Amino acid sequence: MTTQVTQPQFRLEQKRKIIADFPGPKSTELAARRAAVVAKGVASGVPVYVADADGGIIHDVDGNSFIDLGSGIAVTSVGASDPAVVGAVKEQVEHFTHTCFMVTPYEGYIAVAEKLAELTPGDFEKRSVLFNSGAEAVENAIKVARLATGRTAVAAFDHAYHGRTNLTMALTAKSLPYKGGPAGDFGPFASEIYRLPMSYPFREENPSITGAEAAQRAITMMEKQIGVSSLAAIIIEPIQGEGGFIVPADGFLPALAAWAKANGVVLIADEVQSGFCRTGAWFAVDHEGVVPDIITMAKGIAGGMPLSAITGRADLLDAVHPGGLGGTFGGNPVACAAALAAIETMQEQDLAARALAIEELATSRLRALQEDLGEQSIIGEIRGRGAMLALEFVVPGTKTPNPEATKAIAGACLQEGVIILTCGTYGNVVRLLPPLVIGDDLLNDGLDVLEAAIRSAK
């Protein structure tokens, strides 16, 4: 039996409704205005413009209602206009919108740091720093690790995504569009970044390799090609995001964590996309009992307001001298108020349990579909945890990536009023990131549309 939130909390009717061709005239007009003033390098996956959003529904400016199975890339986990978040933001802006914590500090920043110390794994003393974006959190986690260890090298993984700034582009594995494009790349990139093989069970050359064995493969590379004495940090997404929602084999993360601890290497868990109940636990590392030295967080932390954080061992973060960390807008008071309200909603509604219920509902339907399609199914694998789920599409009867079918499925869903996102190194993965407050009826309707699109694709 699934756990779902009480429907009356939503302002907007939680139903899909397409009443006009889209993009409709108002969206078309906005697109023309956009083309005249917004750089073309900023791309949007859906050609409609939002007028309102609530729960699992997005309304566009032309009156269409779409089922949201993307949550703004795992951001609006509590819904796009959660009453508690809205109320907290209104109350805060009535007092002050900004003073800069580095100039005149305020309680909200401290309260968020206290909450992060409570929620993140590890029974050691912790410290936090607040920033604005996931990439900013990652950059600062690397800064801390390098200074605290006196080492410079950083190990990242195949299929990784860590951001679009110079350092985080170096950490990110996929080239197009993040590191460059037809006109050239954005380099030169930051140095002393090394790439390790990821545990990707669906695409392992040796399908019987265990998580521990896959970890040893990466460890051997670190020892032989980087050198422990040079290695400041290992950074890894416990479930890779843009790379394709890749869940490493059981035992992979614990083995890496044990080796890092034994060798004085800082383990950084990038939980920007997977954190805050998304996977059915507060953090994805919790599923295997892994305790990182530093966790980076953003996206779902503040109900849609721009906020990110790093939380980690006090001895690491306190190794940085006063003034070495910070930023003008880091830990903005309005964003902090939103974060405290969003976390309270997650706790009160037990959205971690709701994520597991979403997983049960969605995967049972999708696996039944895969079985029904048989050996010629384009579904290569269904994977993920909680409400962070993915389908990898292949050419039937093979493991050859099928990005054409993936694009067609996403397009067909949009035509029927369902917004889904794609990802993957090979562009062949549909990812499902519904708001954790979505009701079963709405989720089932979205899955009906997705199933029909898959059945029609080749």
C-alpha positions as CSV (number, residue, x, y, z in Angstrom):
1,M,0.0,0.0,0.0
2,T,1.5,3.3,-1.1
3,T,2.0,6.3,1.1
4,Q,0.8,9.6,-0.4
5,V,0.2,13.1,0.8
6,T,-3.3,14.5,1.4
7,Q,-4.7,16.0,-1.8
8,P,-6.4,19.1,-0.4
9,Q,-3.1,20.8,0.2
10,F,-2.8,21.6,-3.5
11,R,-3.9,24.9,-5.0
12,L,-4.1,23.6,-8.5
13,E,-6.2,20.7,-9.7
14,Q,-3.9,17.7,-10.0
15,K,-4.9,16.7,-13.5
16,R,-3.3,16.7,-17.0
17,K,-5.1,18.9,-19.5
18,I,-4.1,19.9,-23.0
19,I,-6.5,22.5,-24.4
20,A,-4.3,24.2,-27.0
21,D,-1.6,23.3,-29.5
22,F,1.8,23.8,-28.0
23,P,3.8,25.8,-28.0
24,G,0.7,28.0,-27.9
25,P,0.5,31.6,-29.0
26,K,1.7,33.0,-25.7
27,S,4.6,30.6,-25.4
28,T,5.5,31.4,-29.0
29,E,5.5,35.1,-28.3
30,L,7.7,34.6,-25.3
31,A,10.1,32.4,-27.3
32,A,10.5,35.3,-29.8
33,R,11.2,37.8,-27.0
34,R,13.7,35.3,-25.5
35,A,15.5,34.9,-28.8
36,A,16.1,38.6,-28.9
37,V,17.7,38.9,-25.5
38,V,18.7,35.5,-24.0
39,A,22.0,33.8,-25.1
40,K,21.3,30.8,-27.3
41,G,23.7,28.8,-25.2
42,V,21.0,28.6,-22.5
43,A,18.7,25.8,-23.8
44,S,15.3,24.6,-22.6
45,G,14.0,21.1,-23.0
46,V,10.4,22.0,-23.2
47,P,9.1,24.7,-25.5
48,V,6.3,26.0,-23.2
49,Y,6.5,28.8,-20.7
50,V,5.2,28.3,-17.1
51,A,2.5,30.4,-15.5
52,D,1.9,28.4,-12.3
53,A,2.9,25.1,-10.7
54,D,1.8,23.2,-7.7
55,G,2.2,19.6,-6.5
56,G,2.8,17.5,-9.6
57,I,1.3,19.9,-12.1
58,I,2.7,22.7,-14.2
59,H,0.4,25.2,-16.0
60,D,1.7,27.0,-19.1
61,V,0.8,30.5,-20.2
62,D,-1.6,29.1,-22.8
63,G,-3.7,27.1,-20.3
64,N,-2.3,23.6,-20.7
65,S,-1.6,21.5,-17.6
66,F,1.4,19.1,-17.6
67,I,2.3,16.3,-15.3
68,D,5.7,17.2,-13.9
69,L,8.0,14.1,-13.8
70,G,11.1,16.2,-13.6
71,S,10.8,18.5,-10.6
72,G,13.0,21.1,-12.1
73,I,15.8,18.4,-12.1
74,A,15.1,17.1,-8.6
75,V,14.6,20.5,-7.0
76,T,10.9,20.8,-6.2
77,S,10.6,17.6,-4.2
78,V,8.1,19.2,-1.9
79,G,6.2,20.7,-4.8
80,A,6.7,24.0,-6.7
81,S,4.7,26.0,-4.2
82,D,4.7,24.1,-0.9
83,P,2.6,26.2,1.6
84,A,5.2,25.9,4.3
85,V,8.0,27.2,1.9
86,V,5.8,30.0,0.6
87,G,4.9,31.1,4.1
88,A,8.5,31.0,5.3
89,V,9.7,33.0,2.3
90,K,6.9,35.7,2.8
91,E,7.7,36.0,6.5
92,Q,11.5,36.4,5.8
93,V,11.2,39.0,3.0
94,E,9.1,41.2,5.3
95,H,12.1,41.5,7.6
96,F,15.2,41.5,5.3
97,T,16.2,39.9,2.0
98,H,20.0,40.2,2.4
99,T,22.7,41.4,4.7
100,C,25.5,39.0,3.7
101,F,26.4,36.5,6.4
102,M,30.1,37.5,6.1
103,V,29.1,41.1,7.1
104,T,26.2,41.0,9.5
105,P,25.2,37.3,10.2
106,Y,21.8,36.0,11.1
107,E,20.2,33.0,12.8
108,G,18.8,31.3,9.6
109,Y,22.2,30.4,8.4
110,I,23.1,28.8,11.7
111,A,19.8,26.9,11.9
112,V,20.3,25.4,8.4
113,A,23.8,24.3,9.4
114,E,22.4,22.8,12.6
115,K,19.8,20.9,10.6
116,L,22.5,19.6,8.2
117,A,24.7,18.4,11.0
118,E,21.6,16.4,12.3
119,L,20.6,14.9,9.0
120,T,23.9,14.0,7.3
121,P,25.5,10.7,8.2
122,G,28.3,10.4,10.7
123,D,28.5,10.8,14.5
124,F,31.5,13.1,14.4
125,E,31.6,16.8,14.9
126,K,30.5,18.6,11.7
127,R,30.8,22.0,10.1
128,S,28.8,23.5,7.2
129,V,29.2,26.3,4.7
130,L,26.3,27.5,2.5
131,F,26.5,28.6,-1.1
132,N,24.2,29.1,-4.1
133,S,24.6,26.3,-6.6
134,G,25.7,22.7,-6.7
135,A,28.8,23.5,-8.7
136,E,29.8,26.1,-6.1
137,A,29.4,23.5,-3.4
138,V,31.6,21.0,-5.3
139,E,34.3,23.7,-6.0
140,N,34.5,24.5,-2.3
141,A,34.5,20.9,-1.2
142,I,37.6,20.4,-3.4
143,K,39.2,23.6,-2.0
144,V,38.7,22.2,1.5
145,A,40.1,18.8,0.7
146,R,43.2,20.2,-1.0
147,L,44.0,22.6,1.8
148,A,43.3,20.2,4.6
149,T,45.4,17.4,3.1
150,G,48.1,19.4,1.5
151,R,47.6,17.3,-1.6
152,T,46.4,18.4,-5.1
153,A,45.1,15.5,-7.1
154,V,41.4,14.7,-7.3
155,A,39.8,11.5,-8.6
156,A,36.4,11.6,-10.4
157,F,34.6,8.9,-12.3
158,D,33.4,7.9,-15.8
159,H,29.9,9.2,-16.5
160,A,30.2,11.8,-13.7
161,Y,28.5,15.2,-13.7
162,H,29.6,17.8,-11.2
163,G,28.7,21.1,-12.8
164,R,29.6,23.7,-15.5
165,T,32.2,25.9,-13.9
166,N,35.8,25.5,-14.9
167,L,36.8,23.1,-12.1
168,T,33.5,21.2,-12.2
169,M,33.7,20.9,-16.0
170,A,37.0,19.1,-15.5
171,L,35.4,16.8,-13.0
172,T,32.4,16.2,-15.4
173,A,33.0,13.3,-17.8
174,K,30.6,14.0,-20.7
175,S,31.9,16.4,-23.3
176,L,28.9,17.6,-25.3
177,P,27.3,20.0,-24.3
178,Y,29.0,20.5,-20.9
179,K,32.6,20.8,-21.9
180,G,32.2,22.1,-25.4
181,G,30.4,21.7,-28.7
182,P,30.7,22.1,-32.5
183,A,32.4,25.5,-32.1
184,G,35.1,24.2,-29.8
185,D,35.5,23.5,-26.1
186,F,35.5,25.7,-23.0
187,G,39.0,24.8,-22.0
188,P,41.7,24.7,-20.8
189,F,40.2,23.0,-17.8
190,A,41.5,22.8,-14.2
191,S,44.4,20.5,-13.8
192,E,45.2,17.6,-11.4
193,I,41.8,15.8,-12.2
194,Y,42.0,12.1,-12.9
195,R,39.3,9.8,-14.3
196,L,38.4,6.4,-12.8
197,P,36.2,3.6,-14.1
198,M,32.8,3.6,-12.6
199,S,30.7,0.6,-11.6
200,Y,28.1,0.5,-14.3
201,P,26.5,-3.0,-13.9
202,F,24.4,-2.8,-17.1
203,R,27.5,-2.1,-19.3
204,E,30.3,-4.0,-17.5
205,E,32.4,-6.0,-19.9
206,N,32.4,-8.7,-17.2
207,P,28.8,-8.9,-16.1
208,S,29.7,-11.0,-13.0
209,I,32.1,-8.4,-11.5
210,T,31.1,-7.5,-8.0
211,G,31.0,-4.0,-6.5
212,A,34.1,-4.7,-4.4
213,E,36.0,-5.9,-7.5
214,A,34.9,-2.8,-9.4
215,A,36.1,-0.7,-6.6
216,Q,39.5,-2.5,-6.5
217,R,39.8,-1.7,-10.3
218,A,39.5,2.0,-9.5
219,I,41.7,1.7,-6.4
220,T,44.5,0.0,-8.4
221,M,44.4,2.9,-10.9
222,M,44.6,5.5,-8.1
223,E,47.6,3.7,-6.6
224,K,49.4,3.2,-9.8
225,Q,48.5,6.2,-11.9
226,I,48.0,9.0,-9.3
227,G,49.8,7.9,-6.2
228,V,48.3,8.0,-2.7
229,S,50.6,10.7,-1.5
230,S,49.3,13.1,-4.2
231,L,45.6,12.3,-3.9
232,A,43.5,14.8,-1.9
233,A,40.0,13.6,-2.6
234,I,37.8,11.1,-4.4
235,I,34.5,12.7,-5.5
236,I,31.6,10.5,-6.5
237,E,27.8,10.7,-7.0
238,P,26.4,7.8,-5.0
239,I,23.9,7.5,-7.9
240,Q,25.2,9.3,-10.9
241,G,22.8,11.9,-12.3
242,E,23.4,13.3,-15.8
243,G,25.5,10.2,-16.6
244,G,22.4,8.1,-16.6
245,F,21.1,7.4,-13.0
246,I,23.8,4.8,-12.7
247,V,23.5,2.8,-9.4
248,P,26.9,1.2,-8.7
249,A,26.9,-2.5,-7.7
250,D,26.5,-3.2,-4.0
251,G,29.7,-2.9,-2.2
252,F,31.4,-0.5,-4.6
253,L,30.9,2.6,-2.4
254,P,31.8,1.0,0.9
255,A,35.0,-0.4,-0.5
256,L,36.0,3.0,-1.9
257,A,35.1,4.6,1.5
258,A,37.2,2.1,3.4
259,W,40.2,2.6,1.2
260,A,40.0,6.4,1.3
261,K,39.8,6.3,5.1
262,A,42.8,4.0,5.4
263,N,44.9,6.3,3.1
264,G,43.9,9.7,4.4
265,V,42.0,10.6,1.2
266,V,38.9,12.8,1.6
267,L,35.8,11.1,0.3
268,I,33.3,13.6,-1.1
269,A,29.8,12.4,-1.8
270,D,28.1,14.6,-4.4
271,E,24.5,14.4,-3.3
272,V,23.4,17.5,-5.2
273,Q,20.8,15.5,-7.2
274,S,20.3,12.5,-4.9
275,G,19.9,14.2,-1.6
276,F,16.9,15.1,0.6
277,C,14.7,12.1,0.5
278,R,14.9,11.7,-3.3
279,T,16.2,8.1,-3.1
280,G,14.0,7.0,-0.1
281,A,16.6,8.0,2.5
282,W,17.9,11.5,3.4
283,F,21.0,10.8,1.4
284,A,21.8,8.1,-1.2
285,V,24.9,7.0,0.8
286,D,22.6,6.0,3.7
287,H,21.4,2.9,1.7
288,E,24.8,1.3,2.2
289,G,25.9,2.9,5.4
290,V,28.6,4.9,3.8
291,V,29.8,8.0,5.8
292,P,31.6,10.5,3.6
293,D,34.1,13.0,4.9
294,I,32.2,15.8,3.0
295,I,28.8,15.9,1.4
296,T,27.8,18.4,-1.2
297,M,24.1,19.4,-1.4
298,A,21.8,21.6,-3.4
299,K,18.7,21.1,-5.6
300,G,16.0,19.7,-3.2
301,I,17.4,21.4,-0.2
302,A,15.3,24.6,-0.3
303,G,12.0,24.0,-2.2
304,G,13.2,25.8,-5.3
305,M,15.1,28.7,-3.7
306,P,18.8,28.9,-4.7
307,L,20.9,27.3,-1.9
308,S,23.7,24.7,-1.7
309,A,25.9,23.5,1.1
310,I,28.8,21.4,2.1
311,T,28.8,19.6,5.4
312,G,31.7,17.5,6.7
313,R,34.2,16.7,9.3
314,A,34.9,19.6,11.6
315,D,38.7,19.1,11.4
316,L,38.6,19.4,7.6
317,L,36.4,22.4,7.2
318,D,38.0,24.2,10.2
319,A,41.4,23.7,8.6
320,V,40.5,26.6,6.3
321,H,41.5,30.1,7.5
322,P,38.9,32.8,8.3
323,G,37.8,34.4,5.0
324,G,38.9,31.4,2.9
325,L,35.3,30.3,2.4
326,G,32.1,32.2,1.6
327,G,30.4,34.4,-1.0
328,T,28.2,37.4,-1.1
329,F,24.9,35.5,-1.5
330,G,25.9,32.2,0.1
331,G,23.3,31.2,2.6
332,N,20.9,34.0,1.6
333,P,18.4,34.5,4.4
334,V,15.3,33.9,2.2
335,A,16.8,30.7,0.9
336,C,17.6,29.6,4.4
337,A,14.1,30.2,5.5
338,A,12.9,28.1,2.5
339,A,15.3,25.3,3.3
340,L,14.1,25.0,6.9
341,A,10.5,24.9,5.8
342,A,11.2,22.4,3.0
343,I,13.1,20.1,5.4
344,E,10.2,20.4,7.9
345,T,7.8,19.4,5.2
346,M,10.0,16.4,4.3
347,Q,10.0,15.3,8.0
348,E,6.3,15.9,8.7
349,Q,5.1,14.1,5.6
350,D,7.8,11.4,5.7
351,L,8.7,12.0,2.1
352,A,11.5,9.5,2.3
353,A,8.9,6.8,2.7
354,R,6.8,8.4,0.0
355,A,9.8,8.1,-2.4
356,L,10.0,4.4,-1.7
357,A,6.3,4.1,-2.4
358,I,6.8,5.9,-5.7
359,E,9.6,3.5,-6.5
360,E,7.3,0.5,-5.8
361,L,4.5,1.8,-7.9
362,A,6.6,2.9,-10.8
363,T,9.0,0.0,-11.0
364,S,6.3,-2.6,-10.7
365,R,4.5,-1.1,-13.7
366,L,7.6,-0.6,-15.8
367,R,9.0,-4.1,-15.1
368,A,5.6,-5.6,-16.2
369,L,5.9,-3.5,-19.4
370,Q,9.4,-4.7,-20.0
371,E,8.4,-8.3,-19.5
372,D,5.3,-7.9,-21.8
373,L,7.5,-6.5,-24.6
374,G,9.8,-9.5,-24.4
375,E,13.1,-10.0,-26.0
376,Q,12.6,-7.3,-28.6
377,S,12.0,-4.7,-25.9
378,I,13.8,-1.4,-26.3
379,I,14.0,-1.2,-22.5
380,G,17.5,-2.4,-21.7
381,E,17.4,-1.7,-17.9
382,I,15.1,-0.2,-15.3
383,R,17.1,1.1,-12.3
384,G,17.3,3.7,-9.6
385,R,16.2,4.2,-6.0
386,G,13.2,5.9,-4.6
387,A,11.9,8.6,-6.8
388,M,15.2,8.7,-8.8
389,L,14.4,6.2,-11.5
390,A,15.6,5.6,-15.0
391,L,15.0,3.5,-18.1
392,E,17.9,2.9,-20.4
393,F,16.8,2.3,-24.0
394,V,18.7,0.1,-26.5
395,V,18.3,-1.3,-29.9
396,P,16.1,-4.4,-29.4
397,G,18.1,-7.5,-28.8
398,T,21.3,-5.7,-28.0
399,K,22.9,-3.2,-25.6
400,T,23.5,-0.7,-28.3
401,P,22.3,2.7,-27.0
402,N,19.1,4.0,-28.6
403,P,19.0,7.8,-28.3
404,E,16.6,8.2,-31.2
405,A,13.9,6.2,-29.4
406,T,14.7,8.1,-26.2
407,K,14.1,11.4,-27.8
408,A,11.0,10.2,-29.5
409,I,9.5,8.9,-26.2
410,A,10.2,12.2,-24.5
411,G,8.6,14.1,-27.4
412,A,5.5,11.8,-27.4
413,C,5.0,12.3,-23.7
414,L,5.2,16.0,-24.0
415,Q,2.5,16.0,-26.7
416,E,0.2,14.2,-24.3
417,G,1.0,16.6,-21.4
418,V,3.7,14.8,-19.5
419,I,7.1,16.4,-18.9
420,I,10.0,13.9,-18.6
421,L,13.7,14.4,-18.7
422,T,16.4,12.5,-20.6
423,C,20.1,12.0,-19.6
424,G,22.9,9.5,-20.0
425,T,26.4,9.5,-21.5
426,Y,24.9,8.1,-24.7
427,G,21.7,10.1,-24.6
428,N,19.6,7.0,-24.2
429,V,18.1,7.3,-20.7
430,V,14.7,8.6,-19.6
431,R,14.9,9.7,-15.9
432,L,11.9,10.0,-13.7
433,L,12.1,12.6,-10.9
434,P,8.5,13.3,-9.8
435,P,7.8,15.7,-6.9
436,L,7.7,13.5,-3.8
437,V,4.3,14.9,-3.0
438,I,2.7,13.7,-6.3
439,G,-0.5,11.6,-5.8
440,D,-0.8,8.1,-7.0
441,D,-3.6,8.9,-9.5
442,L,-1.5,11.6,-11.2
443,L,1.6,9.4,-11.2
444,N,-0.3,6.5,-12.7
445,D,-1.7,8.8,-15.4
446,G,1.9,10.0,-16.2
447,L,3.0,6.4,-16.4
448,D,0.1,5.5,-18.7
449,V,1.4,8.1,-21.1
450,L,5.0,7.0,-20.8
451,E,4.0,3.3,-21.3
452,A,2.1,4.2,-24.5
453,A,5.1,6.2,-25.8
454,I,7.4,3.3,-25.2
455,R,5.1,0.8,-26.9
456,S,5.0,3.1,-29.9
457,A,8.8,3.6,-30.1
458,K,11.3,1.5,-32.0
